[in-house]
Amino acid sequence: MSSRRKSRPRPADRDDRRLVTRPFAGLPGEPDWVALREVVPAATAPLKLRDDGRDVTLATVLPLAWPALVRADGRVFLGLQVATRSGDVSRDLGWALEQALAADPGTSISTVGLPGPGPRLQDLLSDEPLDVTVHDGFDFWVEGAVDDEDGEIAASMERASATVVPTVRLASAPAAYWCRMRGRSHLRWALPDDEEPALDVLARLAVDGGLAIGPDTKYVGAFRAHGLLVPVWDLPVEREAAEIEEPVAALRARMDEALASPRALTPEERRARAGLISRQLTLR
C-alpha cells in the first residue's frame, strides 16, 4: 500500500503486542463489527477502501478460517473471526487486507504472521456505514471462489454451515441480533456507548421498571467484548425476531433518554450495578 496515504492518527510507535481494548473504535458501525466478530455466525458486509476502487467484502468466517481470500474475479474477502497475532485486532485485519489486495486472483491468504507497524482498518477503509447481511449458511463461499479441486472448501463449508444457528439482525436497534439455540431464543445487543455509562443506564433501568423486553423475557448478563458491552436476554423459544422489535425499540428509547440525562446513582441503583457486573464475562 502507498506510504503517501493520509491516515488517521494512530500510535505508530506502540508495541504491537500491547492489547488494544477497543480496536474498532472510529469505524462506522463499531458495535456491528464487535457483534460480527463475536456473536453472529454467518454474515457479510461490503467495504469501501479509501484509496482503491476494488470490491472488498467483510465476512464473519472464510473457508478453512483463512484471514482473507481473492476470488477468481478479483473480489477480495476479509475474514473477521480469525485468530489474532498481535494485541491489535484492527492492525491484524489491516495486514491481512493489505496482503489480499497485493495477491493474484484465486489466492487464499492462509497465514499473516505478526504484523509490524502499519495501517489499521481505520486507515484503509472509508467512512461508509456497515451494511450487514445475515446468511443462513456459507453458500457465499462458493460462487467465484478460489480453486477447490480437492474439495476442501466444500467440506469446510458443509461443516461450518452445520453449526450456524438461526440469526436475525433487528431493525429497531443497531447491532441487536436475535438468535435461537439450545432450546431458547436470545437477544444479543452490542451497545455503542462507553462501558461505564452503559452500565449506569442498565442499573437505572433495572431499578426503574426492569430490563425485560416483553413477557417471559429475562436479562441474563453481558459480555465485555473489544471495549463494548453486549447484554444478553433469554426469550421464549417460540418468540420470533419480529415479535421483539417493538419492545426493543422502547427499551432503546429509555436507554437513550437515560444516557442524555446522566446523574449519580442511588444506593439501590449502585447495588443493581454491582449485580450486573457480577454477571459479566470478558471476551478477548
HELIX and SHEET records of a PDB file:
HELIX    1   1 GLU A   30  GLU A   38  1                                   9    
HELIX    2   2 PRO A   63  ALA A   65  5                                   3    
HELIX    3   3 VAL A   89  ALA A  102  1                                  14    
HELIX    4   4 LEU A  121  LEU A  124  1                                   4    
HELIX    5   5 ASP A  139  TRP A  141  5                                   3    
HELIX    6   6 GLU A  152  ALA A  162  1                                  11    
HELIX    7   7 GLU A  195  VAL A  207  1                                  13    
HELIX    8   8 ALA A  241  ALA A  260  1                                  20    
HELIX    9   9 PRO A  267  SER A  278  1                                  12    
SHEET    1   A 6 THR A 107  ILE A 109  0                                        
SHEET    2   A 6 ALA A  68  VAL A  70 -1                                        
SHEET    3   A 6 VAL A  76  GLY A  79 -1                                        
SHEET    4   A 6 VAL A  56  ALA A  59  1                                        
SHEET    5   A 6 ALA A  43  LEU A  47 -1                                        
SHEET    6   A 6 THR A 133  VAL A 134 -1                                        
SHEET    1   B 6 THR A 167  ARG A 169  0                                        
SHEET    2   B 6 ALA A 176  MET A 181 -1                                        
SHEET    3   B 6 ARG A 184  TRP A 189 -1                                        
SHEET    4   B 6 LEU A 228  LEU A 235 -1                                        
SHEET    5   B 6 LYS A 218  ALA A 225 -1                                        
SHEET    6   B 6 GLN A 280  LEU A 283  1                                        
END                                                                             
